[in-house]
């Protein structure tokens, strides 16, 4: 089983994009990037992922990996 830091550094994270919609027009105005941990791991759910990162003092590393993963995922969709 991988450690949390190995997941973070090995890019075991994934990003889902959720649309943000203007209520008055129904138009998509932006997307929120939502991070998930590896399928089947104890860190799949974001609350477990971020709690573990906080407990293990690797929250900065996780934040940076989330940003990088979201940007890479967004570029693939364009």
Gaussian input, Z-matrix of N, CA and C with variables (Angstrom, degrees):
# hf/3-21g

backbone

0 1
 N
 C     1     B1
 C     2     B2     1     A1
 N     3     B3     2     A2     1     D1
 C     4     B4     3     A3     2     D2
 C     5     B5     4     A4     3     D3
 N     6     B6     5     A5     4     D4
 C     7     B7     6     A6     5     D5
 C     8     B8     7     A7     6     D6
 N     9     B9     8     A8     7     D7
 C    10    B10     9     A9     8     D8
 C    11    B11    10    A10     9     D9
 N    12    B12    11    A11    10    D10
 C    13    B13    12    A12    11    D11
 C    14    B14    13    A13    12    D12
 N    15    B15    14    A14    13    D13
 C    16    B16    15    A15    14    D14
 C    17    B17    16    A16    15    D15
 N    18    B18    17    A17    16    D16
 C    19    B19    18    A18    17    D17
 C    20    B20    19    A19    18    D18
 N    21    B21    20    A20    19    D19
 C    22    B22    21    A21    20    D20
 C    23    B23    22    A22    21    D21
 N    24    B24    23    A23    22    D22
 C    25    B25    24    A24    23    D23
 C    26    B26    25    A25    24    D24
 N    27    B27    26    A26    25    D25
 C    28    B28    27    A27    26    D26
 C    29    B29    28    A28    27    D27
 N    30    B30    29    A29    28    D28
 C    31    B31    30    A30    29    D29
 C    32    B32    31    A31    30    D30
 N    33    B33    32    A32    31    D31
 C    34    B34    33    A33    32    D32
 C    35    B35    34    A34    33    D33
 N    36    B36    35    A35    34    D34
 C    37    B37    36    A36    35    D35
 C    38    B38    37    A37    36    D36
 N    39    B39    38    A38    37    D37
 C    40    B40    39    A39    38    D38
 C    41    B41    40    A40    39    D39
 N    42    B42    41    A41    40    D40
 C    43    B43    42    A42    41    D41
 C    44    B44    43    A43    42    D42
 N    45    B45    44    A44    43    D43
 C    46    B46    45    A45    44    D44
 C    47    B47    46    A46    45    D45
 N    48    B48    47    A47    46    D46
 C    49    B49    48    A48    47    D47
 C    50    B50    49    A49    48    D48
 N    51    B51    50    A50    49    D49
 C    52    B52    51    A51    50    D50
 C    53    B53    52    A52    51    D51
 N    54    B54    53    A53    52    D52
 C    55    B55    54    A54    53    D53
 C    56    B56    55    A55    54    D54
 N    57    B57    56    A56    55    D55
 C    58    B58    57    A57    56    D56
 C    59    B59    58    A58    57    D57
 N    60    B60    59    A59    58    D58
 C    61    B61    60    A60    59    D59
 C    62    B62    61    A61    60    D60
 N    63    B63    62    A62    61    D61
 C    64    B64    63    A63    62    D62
 C    65    B65    64    A64    63    D63
 N    66    B66    65    A65    64    D64
 C    67    B67    66    A66    65    D65
 C    68    B68    67    A67    66    D66
 N    69    B69    68    A68    67    D67
 C    70    B70    69    A69    68    D68
 C    71    B71    70    A70    69    D69
 N    72    B72    71    A71    70    D70
 C    73    B73    72    A72    71    D71
 C    74    B74    73    A73    72    D72
 N    75    B75    74    A74    73    D73
 C    76    B76    75    A75    74    D74
 C    77    B77    76    A76    75    D75
 N    78    B78    77    A77    76    D76
 C    79    B79    78    A78    77    D77
 C    80    B80    79    A79    78    D78
 N    81    B81    80    A80    79    D79
 C    82    B82    81    A81    80    D80
 C    83    B83    82    A82    81    D81
 N    84    B84    83    A83    82    D82
 C    85    B85    84    A84    83    D83
 C    86    B86    85    A85    84    D84
 N    87    B87    86    A86    85    D85
 C    88    B88    87    A87    86    D86
 C    89    B89    88    A88    87    D87
 N    90    B90    89    A89    88    D88
 C    91    B91    90    A90    89    D89
 C    92    B92    91    A91    90    D90
 N    93    B93    92    A92    91    D91
 C    94    B94    93    A93    92    D92
 C    95    B95    94    A94    93    D93
 N    96    B96    95    A95    94    D94
 C    97    B97    96    A96    95    D95
 C    98    B98    97    A97    96    D96
 N    99    B99    98    A98    97    D97
 C   100   B100    99    A99    98    D98
 C   101   B101   100   A100    99    D99
 N   102   B102   101   A101   100   D100
 C   103   B103   102   A102   101   D101
 C   104   B104   103   A103   102   D102
 N   105   B105   104   A104   103   D103
 C   106   B106   105   A105   104   D104
 C   107   B107   106   A106   105   D105
 N   108   B108   107   A107   106   D106
 C   109   B109   108   A108   107   D107
 C   110   B110   109   A109   108   D108
 N   111   B111   110   A110   109   D109
 C   112   B112   111   A111   110   D110
 C   113   B113   112   A112   111   D111
 N   114   B114   113   A113   112   D112
 C   115   B115   114   A114   113   D113
 C   116   B116   115   A115   114   D114
 N   117   B117   116   A116   115   D115
 C   118   B118   117   A117   116   D116
 C   119   B119   118   A118   117   D117
 N   120   B120   119   A119   118   D118
 C   121   B121   120   A120   119   D119
 C   122   B122   121   A121   120   D120
 N   123   B123   122   A122   121   D121
 C   124   B124   123   A123   122   D122
 C   125   B125   124   A124   123   D123
 N   126   B126   125   A125   124   D124
 C   127   B127   126   A126   125   D125
 C   128   B128   127   A127   126   D126
 N   129   B129   128   A128   127   D127
 C   130   B130   129   A129   128   D128
 C   131   B131   130   A130   129   D129
 N   132   B132   131   A131   130   D130
 C   133   B133   132   A132   131   D131
 C   134   B134   133   A133   132   D132
 N   135   B135   134   A134   133   D133
 C   136   B136   135   A135   134   D134
 C   137   B137   136   A136   135   D135
 N   138   B138   137   A137   136   D136
 C   139   B139   138   A138   137   D137
 C   140   B140   139   A139   138   D138
 N   141   B141   140   A140   139   D139
 C   142   B142   141   A141   140   D140
 C   143   B143   142   A142   141   D141
 N   144   B144   143   A143   142   D142
 C   145   B145   144   A144   143   D143
 C   146   B146   145   A145   144   D144
 N   147   B147   146   A146   145   D145
 C   148   B148   147   A147   146   D146
 C   149   B149   148   A148   147   D147
 N   150   B150   149   A149   148   D148
 C   151   B151   150   A150   149   D149
 C   152   B152   151   A151   150   D150
 N   153   B153   152   A152   151   D151
 C   154   B154   153   A153   152   D152
 C   155   B155   154   A154   153   D153
 N   156   B156   155   A155   154   D154
 C   157   B157   156   A156   155   D155
 C   158   B158   157   A157   156   D156
 N   159   B159   158   A158   157   D157
 C   160   B160   159   A159   158   D158
 C   161   B161   160   A160   159   D159
 N   162   B162   161   A161   160   D160
 C   163   B163   162   A162   161   D161
 C   164   B164   163   A163   162   D162
 N   165   B165   164   A164   163   D163
 C   166   B166   165   A165   164   D164
 C   167   B167   166   A166   165   D165
 N   168   B168   167   A167   166   D166
 C   169   B169   168   A168   167   D167
 C   170   B170   169   A169   168   D168
 N   171   B171   170   A170   169   D169
 C   172   B172   171   A171   170   D170
 C   173   B173   172   A172   171   D171
 N   174   B174   173   A173   172   D172
 C   175   B175   174   A174   173   D173
 C   176   B176   175   A175   174   D174
 N   177   B177   176   A176   175   D175
 C   178   B178   177   A177   176   D176
 C   179   B179   178   A178   177   D177
 N   180   B180   179   A179   178   D178
 C   181   B181   180   A180   179   D179
 C   182   B182   181   A181   180   D180
 N   183   B183   182   A182   181   D181
 C   184   B184   183   A183   182   D182
 C   185   B185   184   A184   183   D183
 N   186   B186   185   A185   184   D184
 C   187   B187   186   A186   185   D185
 C   188   B188   187   A187   186   D186
 N   189   B189   188   A188   187   D187
 C   190   B190   189   A189   188   D188
 C   191   B191   190   A190   189   D189
 N   192   B192   191   A191   190   D190
 C   193   B193   192   A192   191   D191
 C   194   B194   193   A193   192   D192
 N   195   B195   194   A194   193   D193
 C   196   B196   195   A195   194   D194
 C   197   B197   196   A196   195   D195
 N   198   B198   197   A197   196   D196
 C   199   B199   198   A198   197   D197
 C   200   B200   199   A199   198   D198
 N   201   B201   200   A200   199   D199
 C   202   B202   201   A201   200   D200
 C   203   B203   202   A202   201   D201
 N   204   B204   203   A203   202   D202
 C   205   B205   204   A204   203   D203
 C   206   B206   205   A205   204   D204
 N   207   B207   206   A206   205   D205
 C   208   B208   207   A207   206   D206
 C   209   B209   208   A208   207   D207
 N   210   B210   209   A209   208   D208
 C   211   B211   210   A210   209   D209
 C   212   B212   211   A211   210   D210
 N   213   B213   212   A212   211   D211
 C   214   B214   213   A213   212   D212
 C   215   B215   214   A214   213   D213
 N   216   B216   215   A215   214   D214
 C   217   B217   216   A216   215   D215
 C   218   B218   217   A217   216   D216
 N   219   B219   218   A218   217   D217
 C   220   B220   219   A219   218   D218
 C   221   B221   220   A220   219   D219
 N   222   B222   221   A221   220   D220
 C   223   B223   222   A222   221   D221
 C   224   B224   223   A223   222   D222
 N   225   B225   224   A224   223   D223
 C   226   B226   225   A225   224   D224
 C   227   B227   226   A226   225   D225
 N   228   B228   227   A227   226   D226
 C   229   B229   228   A228   227   D227
 C   230   B230   229   A229   228   D228
 N   231   B231   230   A230   229   D229
 C   232   B232   231   A231   230   D230
 C   233   B233   232   A232   231   D231

   B1=1.4503
   B2=1.5305
   B3=1.3134
   B4=1.4593
   B5=1.5240
   B6=1.3185
   B7=1.4605
   B8=1.5300
   B9=1.3084
   B10=1.4644
   B11=1.5248
   B12=1.3056
   B13=1.4645
   B14=1.5250
   B15=1.3258
   B16=1.4706
   B17=1.5216
   B18=1.3285
   B19=1.4663
   B20=1.5232
   B21=1.3251
   B22=1.4727
   B23=1.5248
   B24=1.3008
   B25=1.4700
   B26=1.5214
   B27=1.3383
   B28=1.4544
   B29=1.5117
   B30=1.3013
   B31=1.4695
   B32=1.5203
   B33=1.3361
   B34=1.4561
   B35=1.5172
   B36=1.3158
   B37=1.4607
   B38=1.5216
   B39=1.3173
   B40=1.4627
   B41=1.5301
   B42=1.3111
   B43=1.4646
   B44=1.5146
   B45=1.3131
   B46=1.4652
   B47=1.5243
   B48=1.3164
   B49=1.4558
   B50=1.5221
   B51=1.3116
   B52=1.4589
   B53=1.5209
   B54=1.3301
   B55=1.4667
   B56=1.5265
   B57=1.3112
   B58=1.4615
   B59=1.5238
   B60=1.3147
   B61=1.4668
   B62=1.5233
   B63=1.3395
   B64=1.4646
   B65=1.5221
   B66=1.3152
   B67=1.4603
   B68=1.5249
   B69=1.3184
   B70=1.4686
   B71=1.5221
   B72=1.3316
   B73=1.4678
   B74=1.5236
   B75=1.3232
   B76=1.4608
   B77=1.5181
   B78=1.3169
   B79=1.4600
   B80=1.5279
   B81=1.3304
   B82=1.4632
   B83=1.5225
   B84=1.3308
   B85=1.4624
   B86=1.5265
   B87=1.3262
   B88=1.4629
   B89=1.5261
   B90=1.3190
   B91=1.4618
   B92=1.5213
   B93=1.3175
   B94=1.4539
   B95=1.5221
   B96=1.3283
   B97=1.4611
   B98=1.5270
   B99=1.3265
   B100=1.4561
   B101=1.5239
   B102=1.3149
   B103=1.4591
   B104=1.5194
   B105=1.3215
   B106=1.4643
   B107=1.5262
   B108=1.3233
   B109=1.4592
   B110=1.5206
   B111=1.3171
   B112=1.4640
   B113=1.5283
   B114=1.3189
   B115=1.4713
   B116=1.5234
   B117=1.3195
   B118=1.4494
   B119=1.5176
   B120=1.3216
   B121=1.4619
   B122=1.5244
   B123=1.3178
   B124=1.4665
   B125=1.5279
   B126=1.3293
   B127=1.4645
   B128=1.5189
   B129=1.3294
   B130=1.4641
   B131=1.5189
   B132=1.3223
   B133=1.4653
   B134=1.5299
   B135=1.3311
   B136=1.4640
   B137=1.5267
   B138=1.3212
   B139=1.4665
   B140=1.5321
   B141=1.3169
   B142=1.4660
   B143=1.5278
   B144=1.3115
   B145=1.4645
   B146=1.5241
   B147=1.3324
   B148=1.4628
   B149=1.5273
   B150=1.3364
   B151=1.4701
   B152=1.5292
   B153=1.3286
   B154=1.4666
   B155=1.5225
   B156=1.3190
   B157=1.4696
   B158=1.5286
   B159=1.3127
   B160=1.4650
   B161=1.5327
   B162=1.3293
   B163=1.4646
   B164=1.5275
   B165=1.3385
   B166=1.4653
   B167=1.5274
   B168=1.3247
   B169=1.4706
   B170=1.5348
   B171=1.3306
   B172=1.4658
   B173=1.5351
   B174=1.3379
   B175=1.4600
   B176=1.5292
   B177=1.3237
   B178=1.4687
   B179=1.5195
   B180=1.3156
   B181=1.4619
   B182=1.5287
   B183=1.3421
   B184=1.4597
   B185=1.5222
   B186=1.3183
   B187=1.4693
   B188=1.5253
   B189=1.3218
   B190=1.4698
   B191=1.5262
   B192=1.3242
   B193=1.4630
   B194=1.5279
   B195=1.3257
   B196=1.4699
   B197=1.5219
   B198=1.3186
   B199=1.4672
   B200=1.5234
   B201=1.3213
   B202=1.4617
   B203=1.5301
   B204=1.3252
   B205=1.4604
   B206=1.5245
   B207=1.3326
   B208=1.4678
   B209=1.5243
   B210=1.3188
   B211=1.4702
   B212=1.5239
   B213=1.3210
   B214=1.4636
   B215=1.5293
   B216=1.3256
   B217=1.4582
   B218=1.5252
   B219=1.3155
   B220=1.4716
   B221=1.5289
   B222=1.3138
   B223=1.4745
   B224=1.5263
   B225=1.3152
   B226=1.4712
   B227=1.5172
   B228=1.3211
   B229=1.4718
   B230=1.5203
   B231=1.3006
   B232=1.4715
   B233=1.5139
   A1=110.17
   A2=115.50
   A3=120.44
   A4=111.27
   A5=115.38
   A6=119.74
   A7=107.86
   A8=116.40
   A9=120.40
   A10=110.75
   A11=117.88
   A12=120.46
   A13=111.04
   A14=118.17
   A15=120.73
   A16=110.78
   A17=117.18
   A18=120.88
   A19=109.78
   A20=116.28
   A21=120.95
   A22=110.32
   A23=117.35
   A24=121.18
   A25=112.39
   A26=116.99
   A27=121.19
   A28=113.19
   A29=115.60
   A30=121.74
   A31=111.76
   A32=115.27
   A33=120.45
   A34=112.62
   A35=116.60
   A36=121.97
   A37=110.30
   A38=116.08
   A39=120.46
   A40=108.78
   A41=115.12
   A42=121.27
   A43=109.90
   A44=115.57
   A45=123.33
   A46=106.43
   A47=117.11
   A48=120.71
   A49=109.92
   A50=115.39
   A51=121.89
   A52=108.43
   A53=117.72
   A54=119.33
   A55=111.47
   A56=114.50
   A57=122.23
   A58=105.64
   A59=115.69
   A60=121.85
   A61=110.56
   A62=116.36
   A63=121.31
   A64=108.24
   A65=116.76
   A66=120.47
   A67=112.88
   A68=116.64
   A69=118.94
   A70=113.23
   A71=117.19
   A72=119.43
   A73=114.04
   A74=117.04
   A75=120.14
   A76=113.36
   A77=116.64
   A78=122.44
   A79=110.61
   A80=115.70
   A81=120.11
   A82=107.34
   A83=116.09
   A84=120.82
   A85=112.72
   A86=116.53
   A87=120.67
   A88=108.22
   A89=114.64
   A90=121.21
   A91=108.74
   A92=115.54
   A93=121.79
   A94=107.57
   A95=116.30
   A96=121.08
   A97=108.94
   A98=116.67
   A99=122.55
   A100=109.49
   A101=116.72
   A102=121.68
   A103=111.06
   A104=114.87
   A105=122.62
   A106=108.11
   A107=115.12
   A108=120.59
   A109=110.17
   A110=117.28
   A111=121.14
   A112=112.80
   A113=116.13
   A114=122.02
   A115=109.43
   A116=116.45
   A117=121.23
   A118=114.83
   A119=117.60
   A120=119.82
   A121=110.07
   A122=115.28
   A123=120.04
   A124=111.21
   A125=116.86
   A126=121.63
   A127=113.60
   A128=118.43
   A129=119.95
   A130=111.61
   A131=117.58
   A132=121.63
   A133=109.78
   A134=117.47
   A135=120.15
   A136=113.80
   A137=118.40
   A138=118.69
   A139=110.87
   A140=117.44
   A141=121.31
   A142=110.65
   A143=116.68
   A144=122.28
   A145=111.43
   A146=116.50
   A147=119.94
   A148=112.16
   A149=117.75
   A150=120.51
   A151=110.40
   A152=116.44
   A153=120.23
   A154=110.76
   A155=116.61
   A156=120.21
   A157=110.86
   A158=116.19
   A159=120.30
   A160=109.96
   A161=117.12
   A162=121.36
   A163=112.36
   A164=116.35
   A165=120.89
   A166=112.68
   A167=116.69
   A168=122.59
   A169=112.79
   A170=115.43
   A171=120.19
   A172=110.51
   A173=116.09
   A174=120.49
   A175=112.00
   A176=117.77
   A177=120.19
   A178=110.34
   A179=117.33
   A180=121.45
   A181=110.46
   A182=116.78
   A183=120.26
   A184=110.74
   A185=118.07
   A186=121.15
   A187=111.34
   A188=116.43
   A189=120.70
   A190=110.67
   A191=117.34
   A192=120.75
   A193=111.03
   A194=117.63
   A195=121.15
   A196=110.73
   A197=115.97
   A198=120.44
   A199=110.94
   A200=116.98
   A201=120.94
   A202=111.41
   A203=116.90
   A204=121.11
   A205=110.86
   A206=116.96
   A207=120.74
   A208=111.24
   A209=117.14
   A210=120.17
   A211=111.29
   A212=117.01
   A213=120.49
   A214=110.58
   A215=117.05
   A216=121.14
   A217=110.90
   A218=117.26
   A219=121.02
   A220=110.71
   A221=117.04
   A222=120.20
   A223=110.92
   A224=117.91
   A225=121.38
   A226=111.72
   A227=116.94
   A228=121.23
   A229=112.81
   A230=117.66
   A231=120.52
   A232=110.60
   D1=135.21
   D2=179.77
   D3=-73.12
   D4=150.59
   D5=171.49
   D6=-81.40
   D7=164.80
   D8=179.09
   D9=-61.12
   D10=-42.52
   D11=-180.00
   D12=-63.24
   D13=-36.29
   D14=175.99
   D15=-65.18
   D16=-38.46
   D17=176.74
   D18=-63.05
   D19=-45.81
   D20=-178.66
   D21=-63.92
   D22=-50.14
   D23=-176.58
   D24=-73.43
   D25=-28.48
   D26=-178.82
   D27=-88.02
   D28=5.39
   D29=179.13
   D30=59.91
   D31=47.23
   D32=176.52
   D33=-85.42
   D34=12.24
   D35=-179.10
   D36=-94.18
   D37=157.54
   D38=173.87
   D39=-134.18
   D40=160.13
   D41=-178.45
   D42=-121.88
   D43=135.85
   D44=170.83
   D45=-113.74
   D46=142.58
   D47=-179.80
   D48=-109.84
   D49=126.06
   D50=-180.00
   D51=-110.52
   D52=126.29
   D53=-179.10
   D54=-70.03
   D55=145.11
   D56=171.62
   D57=-108.70
   D58=122.53
   D59=-170.10
   D60=-113.11
   D61=136.20
   D62=172.86
   D63=-70.97
   D64=124.51
   D65=-175.81
   D66=-65.34
   D67=-33.39
   D68=-176.38
   D69=-73.67
   D70=-30.89
   D71=-175.41
   D72=-116.60
   D73=-17.23
   D74=-175.72
   D75=77.35
   D76=7.68
   D77=-178.82
   D78=-81.19
   D79=137.36
   D80=174.48
   D81=-73.27
   D82=122.61
   D83=-177.27
   D84=-107.97
   D85=-16.03
   D86=-179.89
   D87=-169.21
   D88=177.25
   D89=174.56
   D90=-132.31
   D91=141.25
   D92=174.62
   D93=-98.57
   D94=131.89
   D95=178.43
   D96=-90.50
   D97=121.93
   D98=-178.56
   D99=-114.52
   D100=125.15
   D101=-176.25
   D102=-94.10
   D103=142.39
   D104=174.94
   D105=-129.63
   D106=150.25
   D107=174.50
   D108=-83.21
   D109=-177.77
   D110=-178.07
   D111=-61.92
   D112=140.75
   D113=175.39
   D114=-54.66
   D115=137.60
   D116=175.72
   D117=78.11
   D118=0.45
   D119=-179.88
   D120=-98.23
   D121=165.99
   D122=176.63
   D123=-69.67
   D124=-11.30
   D125=-178.00
   D126=-105.18
   D127=13.82
   D128=-179.56
   D129=-60.88
   D130=-45.29
   D131=-179.51
   D132=-75.14
   D133=136.59
   D134=-176.73
   D135=-60.20
   D136=-35.33
   D137=-179.27
   D138=-65.20
   D139=-39.83
   D140=177.49
   D141=-68.78
   D142=-39.82
   D143=-179.90
   D144=-61.77
   D145=-49.76
   D146=-177.17
   D147=-73.59
   D148=-33.11
   D149=176.44
   D150=-64.65
   D151=-42.94
   D152=178.90
   D153=-65.24
   D154=-40.58
   D155=178.70
   D156=-63.11
   D157=-41.06
   D158=177.89
   D159=-64.37
   D160=-46.10
   D161=-179.38
   D162=-63.21
   D163=-33.87
   D164=-177.21
   D165=-94.92
   D166=5.65
   D167=176.81
   D168=60.95
   D169=39.04
   D170=177.34
   D171=-125.89
   D172=28.28
   D173=-177.77
   D174=-64.86
   D175=-38.56
   D176=177.63
   D177=-62.52
   D178=-44.15
   D179=179.09
   D180=-61.84
   D181=-40.96
   D182=178.44
   D183=-65.72
   D184=-44.52
   D185=178.29
   D186=-56.95
   D187=-45.37
   D188=179.87
   D189=-64.49
   D190=-42.17
   D191=179.44
   D192=-66.39
   D193=-36.96
   D194=176.58
   D195=-61.76
   D196=-45.98
   D197=179.08
   D198=-61.50
   D199=-47.34
   D200=-178.92
   D201=-63.45
   D202=-41.98
   D203=179.79
   D204=-65.41
   D205=-41.86
   D206=178.90
   D207=-63.55
   D208=-44.14
   D209=179.63
   D210=-64.63
   D211=-42.95
   D212=178.57
   D213=-63.07
   D214=-43.45
   D215=179.50
   D216=-64.54
   D217=-40.93
   D218=179.98
   D219=-64.88
   D220=-40.77
   D221=179.78
   D222=-63.10
   D223=-35.73
   D224=179.40
   D225=-66.94
   D226=-26.82
   D227=-176.48
   D228=-86.18
   D229=-12.67
   D230=-177.23
   D231=-83.59

